[in-house]
Amino acid sequence: MPSTHPLFSVLPEMRPLVRDSWRRSLDTFATPEDVLPPLVWENSQLQEFRRNHPLAAVMPVIQALLIAPSHDTGLLIAVGDEHGRLLWVEGDSAARTHGEKINFAGGTDWSEAAAGTSAPGTALALGRAVQIVGEEHFNPAVHSWSCTAVPVHDPDSGGLLGVVDITGGPDAVGANTLSLVQATVAAAEAQLRIQRLERLAETSRRSHVGPARSTATRKAANGPAKPLYRDSLQILGRDHGLLHLAGEAVALSERHTEILTMLAMHPAGLSAEQLTGMVYPEGTSLTSIRAEMVRLRKLLHKHHPSLVPDSRPYRLPRTLVVDAGQVLSYLDRGAHRLALNIYKGAALPRSEAPAVAALRIRTSLLLREAILNDASPEVVLAYLQLPEAADDAEAWHSALRLLPPRSPKRAAVVAHLEALES
């Protein structure tokens, strides 16, 4: 978007948060009038996605604290996924009818990239609570609305799970409204943590009194890794992947991890030739990938048939979140603190698969660049605890420059640098 665009003349008058969001919106839309949040799922697809999303488990909490009190108030309560797609839109019946006229309804995409500046989309883009008032919305069709949105994070990993939003008139913004939504999100995150602890306790009880499970599943369930989502694949800081599905963890072989990573990060699907080129050395026969796919299908069918890949092209039937992909998503949004919370080390450090090696290098370099170029001393010090940063003299010098002269943490940084230089 050229800087001569007439809308740039009004940007200096806006709050910095809103101004930055409008600039991002102008990178996508020629004018605000071009915005129409798209419908992503029809009703049957929406119902299926809701059932499989981790926020479904905490909807009773949101129902009790926000939705039930909102009837006959003119307010709407929306719950979206981590990409800004609205899963539930509940509340005042008249407001729901009005909201449907601007596509503020279940199954529509209200991310910044699809809807411009709004509380749900901008809160997800920034990874923090946001309030947008009236004409601060990028889309003029939304200027009669105001909204407050707070992201929901995984209580263990810090990964982004979705967003909770109140939309309506003037009552939808303000300190009291923000506190209410923040308290609801905190309660939802606490409930997620409680449910996981209960599942772990039940798993432990069954392992002592019930029939023995497979070695791979038992090891995975007892491991220290914690999932980002109900359906996720962890490859960061691990030689082998850990697949989390519906509360169960399954350890994968290195090859199956490589294949599943590529399928998860290419949801449109891959041909046998494409997948072979990503996973195997040049010149490998297609027979190898077909044989591995047979074994992978058997494994997934045993544990979770709903994730068995389709053929021609090879494609996963539903979304599987890869932790490395989530790190890249956060870095792309400028949320490097959240990216660092998820990053546990290099992706499959022993893998020689060409596409995995490229993913490993890209993730590591982009995270390092973001941390060293735009981070506080505390974040840089946290980054330095990673194994790959131990010998990174430039990163340690960066921490030394950022720390205040009298900081007690300088001594440890100086000692480490001296050790490196010697």
C-alpha positions in Angstrom: 0.0 0.0 0.0 1.7 3.3 -1.1 2.1 5.9 1.6 0.1 8.4 -0.6 -3.1 6.5 0.2 -5.6 9.0 1.5 -6.3 6.9 4.6 -2.8 7.5 5.8 -3.6 11.1 6.6 -5.9 10.0 9.4 -3.6 7.4 10.9 -1.6 9.8 13.2 -4.9 10.7 15.0 -5.4 7.1 16.1 -4.2 5.3 19.1 -0.9 3.6 18.3 -2.4 0.1 18.7 -5.2 0.9 16.3 -2.9 2.8 13.9 -0.6 -0.2 13.6 -3.5 -2.5 13.0 -4.9 -0.2 10.2 -1.5 -0.3 8.6 -1.5 -4.0 8.6 -5.1 -4.0 7.2 -4.1 -1.6 4.4 -1.4 -4.1 3.4 -4.3 -6.6 2.7 -7.2 -4.4 1.5 -7.3 -1.6 -1.0 -10.0 0.2 0.9 -12.0 -0.5 4.1 -15.1 -0.9 1.9 -13.5 -4.1 0.4 -13.8 -5.9 3.7 -16.3 -8.8 4.0 -15.3 -11.4 6.6 -15.6 -14.8 4.7 -17.6 -17.8 5.8 -15.2 -20.6 6.4 -17.5 -23.5 7.5 -21.0 -24.4 6.8 -23.0 -25.5 9.8 -22.1 -29.3 9.7 -18.4 -28.5 9.3 -18.6 -25.9 12.1 -20.2 -28.5 14.4 -17.4 -31.0 13.7 -14.7 -28.4 14.2 -16.2 -27.3 17.5 -16.3 -30.8 18.9 -12.6 -31.3 18.1 -11.4 -27.9 19.4 -9.8 -27.7 22.9 -12.0 -24.7 23.9 -15.1 -26.9 23.7 -14.0 -28.3 27.0 -14.3 -24.9 28.7 -17.5 -23.6 27.1 -19.5 -24.4 30.2 -17.3 -21.9 32.1 -17.8 -19.2 29.4 -21.5 -20.0 29.3 -21.9 -19.5 33.0 -19.7 -16.4 33.3 -20.4 -14.5 30.1 -23.1 -16.0 27.9 -25.9 -16.5 30.4 -25.7 -13.0 31.9 -25.6 -11.4 28.4 -29.2 -12.3 27.3 -31.4 -9.2 26.8 -28.4 -6.9 27.2 -27.6 -6.1 23.6 -24.3 -7.9 23.9 -22.8 -10.8 21.9 -20.2 -13.3 23.2 -18.0 -14.7 20.6 -15.4 -17.5 21.0 -12.9 -18.0 18.2 -10.0 -20.3 17.4 -6.4 -19.4 17.3 -6.8 -18.2 13.7 -9.7 -15.8 14.4 -12.4 -18.1 13.0 -15.5 -17.7 15.1 -16.7 -21.0 16.6 -19.5 -19.7 18.9 -21.5 -16.5 18.8 -24.1 -16.3 21.5 -26.0 -13.7 23.5 -28.8 -11.3 22.8 -31.1 -12.5 20.1 -31.6 -9.1 18.4 -27.8 -8.4 18.5 -27.2 -11.8 16.9 -29.6 -10.9 14.0 -27.7 -7.6 13.6 -24.4 -9.3 13.8 -25.3 -11.8 11.1 -25.8 -8.8 8.7 -22.0 -8.0 8.9 -21.0 -11.7 9.0 -20.3 -11.7 12.7 -21.5 -15.3 13.2 -20.2 -18.8 13.8 -18.1 -20.1 11.0 -16.8 -16.8 9.7 -13.2 -15.5 9.8 -12.5 -12.4 11.9 -8.7 -12.4 11.8 -7.1 -9.2 10.8 -6.2 -10.6 7.4 -9.9 -11.3 6.7 -11.7 -8.6 8.6 -9.3 -5.8 9.2 -9.0 -4.2 12.6 -11.4 -5.7 15.2 -11.0 -6.8 18.8 -10.8 -10.6 18.1 -8.5 -10.3 15.2 -6.2 -7.7 16.7 -6.0 -9.4 20.0 -4.8 -12.6 18.3 -2.4 -10.6 16.2 -0.8 -9.1 19.3 -1.3 -11.9 21.7 -2.9 -9.7 24.4 -6.2 -8.1 25.4 -7.6 -5.4 23.0 -10.6 -3.0 23.0 -11.8 -1.5 19.8 -14.3 1.3 19.9 -16.7 2.3 17.1 -14.9 3.9 14.1 -11.6 2.4 15.2 -12.8 -0.7 13.3 -11.3 -0.9 9.8 -14.5 -2.0 8.3 -17.1 0.9 8.1 -19.9 -1.7 8.4 -18.8 -2.3 12.0 -18.5 1.3 13.1 -21.7 1.1 15.2 -20.1 -1.7 17.3 -17.5 -1.8 20.1 -15.7 -4.9 21.4 -13.4 -6.3 24.0 -11.3 -9.4 23.3 -8.8 -11.5 25.3 -6.7 -14.3 23.9 -6.9 -17.8 25.5 -3.5 -19.5 26.1 -2.6 -23.1 26.8 -1.9 -23.2 30.5 1.1 -25.4 30.1 2.9 -24.4 26.9 1.7 -20.8 26.5 0.5 -21.6 23.0 -2.4 -19.6 21.6 -5.7 -21.6 21.7 -8.2 -18.9 20.7 -10.0 -15.7 21.8 -13.0 -14.7 23.9 -14.8 -11.5 22.8 -17.7 -9.3 24.0 -19.3 -7.2 21.2 -22.1 -4.7 21.4 -22.6 -1.0 22.1 -20.8 1.3 24.6 -21.2 -1.3 27.3 -18.9 -3.7 25.4 -15.8 -1.7 26.3 -14.4 -0.2 29.4 -12.4 -1.3 32.4 -15.2 -3.4 34.0 -15.8 -5.2 30.7 -12.1 -5.9 30.2 -11.8 -7.2 33.8 -14.8 -9.5 33.3 -13.5 -11.0 30.1 -10.0 -11.4 31.6 -11.4 -13.2 34.6 -13.4 -15.5 32.4 -10.4 -16.4 30.3 -8.4 -17.0 33.5 -11.1 -19.3 34.8 -11.2 -21.2 31.4 -7.4 -21.6 31.4 -7.5 -22.9 35.0 -10.3 -25.4 34.1 -8.1 -26.7 31.2 -5.3 -27.2 33.6 -7.6 -29.0 36.1 -8.9 -31.3 33.4 -5.4 -32.3 32.3 -4.4 -33.0 35.9 -7.5 -35.2 36.3 -6.6 -37.1 33.1 -3.1 -37.6 34.2 -4.3 -38.9 37.5 -6.7 -41.3 35.8 -4.0 -42.4 33.4 -1.7 -43.1 36.3 -4.4 -45.1 38.1 -5.1 -47.2 35.1 -1.5 -47.9 34.5 -1.3 -49.5 37.9 -4.6 -51.4 38.0 -5.6 -51.9 34.4 -4.2 -53.9 31.4 -0.8 -52.9 30.2 -0.7 -50.5 27.3 1.8 -50.5 24.4 5.3 -49.4 25.3 5.3 -46.4 22.9 2.0 -45.1 24.3 3.1 -45.6 27.9 6.4 -43.8 27.5 4.7 -40.9 25.7 2.1 -40.5 28.4 4.7 -40.5 31.2 7.1 -38.1 29.3 7.6 -34.4 30.3 6.3 -32.9 27.1 3.0 -31.0 27.2 0.7 -30.5 24.2 -0.2 -27.2 22.6 -3.5 -28.5 21.5 -5.7 -31.6 21.8 -4.4 -32.6 18.4 -0.8 -31.6 18.1 2.7 -32.9 17.1 5.7 -31.9 19.1 9.1 -32.0 17.3 11.0 -29.1 19.0 13.9 -30.3 21.1 13.1 -33.9 20.4 14.7 -36.7 18.3 11.3 -38.3 17.8 7.9 -36.8 17.5 5.2 -36.9 20.2 1.7 -37.0 18.8 -1.1 -35.8 21.1 -4.6 -36.8 20.1 -7.7 -36.5 22.4 -5.7 -36.7 25.6 -3.5 -39.6 24.5 0.2 -39.2 23.7 1.9 -41.5 21.1 5.6 -41.7 20.5 6.5 -41.9 16.8 9.5 -43.1 14.9 11.8 -40.5 13.3 10.5 -41.3 9.8 6.9 -41.2 10.8 7.5 -37.9 12.5 9.1 -36.5 9.4 6.2 -37.6 7.2 3.5 -36.4 9.6 5.2 -33.0 10.0 5.1 -32.5 6.3 1.5 -33.5 5.9 0.5 -31.3 8.9 2.3 -28.3 7.4 0.8 -28.8 3.9 -2.9 -29.2 4.6 -3.7 -29.1 0.8 -1.9 -32.4 0.4 1.3 -33.7 -1.2 1.9 -36.1 -4.0 4.0 -39.2 -3.5 6.8 -37.5 -5.5 6.6 -34.3 -3.4 6.6 -36.1 -0.1 9.5 -38.3 -1.1 11.6 -35.3 -2.0 10.8 -33.7 1.4 11.7 -36.7 3.5 14.2 -38.9 1.6 17.6 -38.2 -0.1 17.5 -37.4 -3.8 17.0 -40.4 -6.0 15.0 -42.5 -3.5 12.3 -44.7 -5.0 8.6 -43.9 -4.5 8.3 -47.4 -3.1 9.9 -46.2 0.2 7.3 -43.5 0.9 4.5 -45.8 0.0 5.7 -48.5 2.4 6.1 -46.0 5.2 2.6 -44.6 4.6 1.2 -48.1 5.0 2.9 -48.5 8.3 1.9 -45.0 9.4 -1.7 -45.6 8.5 -1.7 -48.8 10.6 -0.3 -47.0 13.6 -2.8 -44.1 13.3 -5.7 -46.5 12.7 -4.8 -48.3 15.9 -4.8 -45.2 18.0 -7.0 -42.6 16.2 -8.6 -43.6 12.9 -9.9 -40.1 12.3 -6.3 -39.0 11.5 -5.5 -41.7 9.0 -4.2 -39.8 5.9 -6.0 -39.8 2.6 -4.4 -40.8 -0.7 -3.8 -39.0 -4.0 -2.7 -36.7 -2.7 -1.5 -37.7 0.7 -3.4 -35.4 3.1 -4.5 -35.3 6.7 -8.3 -35.3 7.1 -8.2 -32.7 9.9 -5.9 -30.0 11.3 -2.8 -31.1 13.3 -0.8 -28.4 14.9 3.0 -28.7 14.7 4.8 -26.8 17.5 7.4 -25.5 15.1 4.7 -24.2 12.8 3.1 -22.4 15.8 6.5 -20.8 16.6 6.8 -19.5 13.0 3.2 -18.2 13.2 3.9 -16.2 16.3 7.2 -14.8 14.9 5.3 -13.8 11.7 2.9 -11.8 14.0 5.7 -10.2 16.0 4.9 -12.2 19.1 8.4 -13.3 19.8 7.8 -13.8 23.6 5.0 -16.3 22.9 7.2 -18.0 20.3 10.0 -18.4 22.8 7.6 -19.9 25.3 6.9 -22.7 22.9 10.4 -23.2 21.5 12.1 -26.1 23.3 15.0 -26.5 21.0 15.9 -27.4 17.4 13.3 -29.4 15.4 14.3 -33.1 15.2 18.0 -32.2 15.5 19.1 -35.6 14.1 16.8 -35.7 11.1 18.4 -35.5 7.7 15.1 -35.1 5.8 15.7 -32.1 3.5 12.4 -30.3 4.3 12.8 -31.0 8.1 16.4 -29.6 8.0 15.1 -26.5 6.2 12.3 -26.1 8.8 14.8 -26.6 11.6 17.2 -23.9 10.3 14.4 -21.5 9.4 12.7 -21.7 12.8 16.0 -21.4 14.7 17.3 -18.4 12.7 14.0 -16.5 12.7 13.6 -16.9 16.4 17.2 -15.8 17.1 16.8 -12.8 14.8 13.5 -11.7 16.5 14.9 -12.1 20.0 18.2 -10.3 19.4 16.6 -7.4 17.4 13.5 -6.7 19.5 13.5 -8.1 23.0 13.9 -7.1 26.6 16.9 -8.3 28.7 14.7 -10.8 30.4 13.6 -12.4 27.1 17.2 -12.4 25.8 18.4 -14.1 29.0 15.6 -16.7 28.6 16.7 -17.3 25.0 20.3 -17.9 26.2 19.2 -20.9 28.3 18.5 -22.8 25.0 21.3 -25.3 24.2 21.8 -23.8 20.7 22.6 -20.4 22.3 25.3 -21.7 24.7 28.1 -20.9 22.2 26.5 -17.9 20.5 28.9 -15.2 21.6 26.9 -12.5 19.7 23.8 -13.3 21.6 25.6 -13.2 25.0 27.2 -9.8 24.0 23.7 -8.6 23.1 22.5 -9.5 26.6 25.4 -7.7 28.1 24.5 -4.5 26.2 20.9 -4.7 27.3 21.4 -5.3 31.0 21.6 -2.2 33.2 25.2 -1.4 34.5 24.3 -2.4 38.0 22.3 -5.5 37.2 23.4 -8.5 39.3 22.9 -10.7 36.2 25.8 -9.1 34.4 28.4 -11.1 36.3 27.1 -14.5 35.0 26.9 -13.1 31.5 30.5 -11.8 31.7 31.8 -15.1 33.1 30.1 -17.0 30.3 31.7 -14.7 27.7 35.1 -15.1 29.2 34.7 -18.9 29.1 33.7 -18.7 25.4 36.6 -16.5 24.5 39.1 -18.6 26.4 
